[in-house]
Amino acid sequence: MGARIIVVTSGKGGVGKTTSTANIAVALAKSGKKVVAVDADIGLRNLDVVMGLENRVVFNFIDVIEKNCRLNQALVRDKRVENLFLLPAAQTRTKDAVNTEQMMELCALLRPDFDFVLLDCPAGIEGGFKNAAAGADEALVVTTPEVPSVRDADRIIGMLESMGKSPIRLIINRFRANMVQDGDMLAREDILDILSIKLIGIVPEDDGVIKSSNRGEPLTFGLNSPAAQAYANIAERLQGRDVPLMELDVGGARGFLSQIKRFFRLR
């Protein structure tokens, strides 16, 4: 059957979508799967930096689509872990440089040679998102436990459903249990009530994420932080393994939900 092609997306920028893509890709590769992380955010190329591979980029996936190079020439192999590759985005092109049909063609080229293809998709609901998500089978939606982020995730989920992506699963990122307890952040149950999709992982707030992104060393190269373990657990669940969710909730202001439901469409 070839690769499972999974788009990693979010309703708004800055919620950790690219960091999640990089860390999950590393964790899947460490478990023995052949993985390619595709930076589909044309013009804002960041996945290569987060993965620490920016100095090795020669070609990008637009070059592949336009037949300026072969696919294997554009793939960047990560020498730190076996079977992990990056397919970078073009930094000097706009999001309309690739259309839906071309993205589906690219995914078809990748499918036979990999176990997992992770598409780091542009945030938001514009054409760049639709084009990037076109070739995916499944989706991971990343949100933070904040009302604007969850509201935007709700819109993205509706679009993914209309595109026939299934399953669509949720990653709650930058979770802070103390703020949930104080009623200043949405609890896990609040978010799931609003979005009505399956939760695949909760990633706690972790200063190591910023440090690792700046160094170009995804946390999942090691497992010495809570966020690294959370991403590794997500990779395990993607492979069908029953891994319990980390116990991060210490209670929640469930009453907060009733105050914000008016901001969300009925699902």
Salt bridges, closest charged atoms under 4 A:
ASP41 OD1 - LYS95 NZ 3.32
ASP48 OD2 - ARG45 NE 3.16
GLU66 OE2 - ARG93 NH2 2.63
ASP78 OD2 - ARG80 NH2 2.77
GLU105 OE2 - LYS67 NZ 3.90
ASP120 OD1 - LYS17 NZ 2.97
ASP137 OD2 - ARG111 NH1 3.02
GLU138 OE2 - ARG4 NE 2.86
GLU138 OE1 - ARG169 NH2 2.74
ASP154 OD2 - ARG265 NE 3.58
ASP154 OD1 - ARG267 NH1 3.55
GLU161 OE2 - ARG267 NH2 2.60
GLU189 OE2 - ARG188 NH2 3.82
ASP190 OD1 - ARG254 NH1 3.32
ASP193 OD2 - ARG254 NH2 3.02
GLU217 OE1 - ARG215 NE 3.58
GLU236 OE1 - ARG241 NH1 3.29
ASP249 OD2 - ARG188 NE 3.81
